[in-house]
Amino acid sequence: MTSTKKLVKVSASRAVGDGIITAIMIVICFLALYPIWYTLIVSLNDSADSLRGGIYWLPRKFTLESYKAVFQDSAIIRAFGVTIARTVIGTVTSVFFTAMVAYALSKKHIMGNKVYLLLGTITMFFGGGLIPYFILLKNMGLYNNFLVYIIPNLFNFYNMIIIMSFFRELPAGLEESARLDGANDITIFIRIVLPLSMPVVATIALFNGVYHWNDYFMGVMYINDANLQPIQTFLYRVVASASASRAVVAMPAGIAAQQVSSTSVRLATMVVTTLPIVCVYPFLQKYFVKGVLIGSIKG
């Protein structure tokens, strides 16, 4: 009887603990998701009606005028094009270049292997600073140049370590047999190593893709031409303009002509900007975890 009572108490205390943890997680999820939901419902509400306030759960007067204003502005469409081009080109080139370096450094017989790894590790903790970096990119001719999104991000040492750890665990016999058949290093890398490393390659590709899609800083610091700014930089400048002046907001010409408030347009732009990556990310999340675990365990 005593043991039964103890089991009942343990089960009851465990149930209470699980209930408390569940309640805390529900609160945390609510706090994380409600701002997104609020942004969506206000962007779908009539702009004049939104100024009255009191909108918390559902749109009071549903309308798509704010989204029409967003998509009728050519600057936003152009910014989306820049973002898509930057994400695709930047991701492909960065993954390929980083994988090539990782493949070379995964060979312990390479002269200076440890020196390169040491120098790369130092760069993870120390940097030259923003001003020298800006001067460097400007002297390279990358200021106001689309390639400023691509070239500085071709290589990432942290990503290289993950890929290198995976490469080092591939069977050496595969490369040896390929060399017996006359394959060189480039052929082995492209036709054998990369196809066998798709989990970790997909993970690094997702890291790079999310970064390129969400980054606004490069466009703010190194791009002065409105035709080359990505959508995140465009959104940043719209929000910054609204914050600088609450009464008169410097909105793009295509938006200013619409009968919508600046707040509704800003929120609609936020939704349009974040929606693609929000929709894709849940389906690709497993690759992030899987790829990182592969690199860490095999390393």
Disulfide bonds with the S-S distance in Angstrom:
none
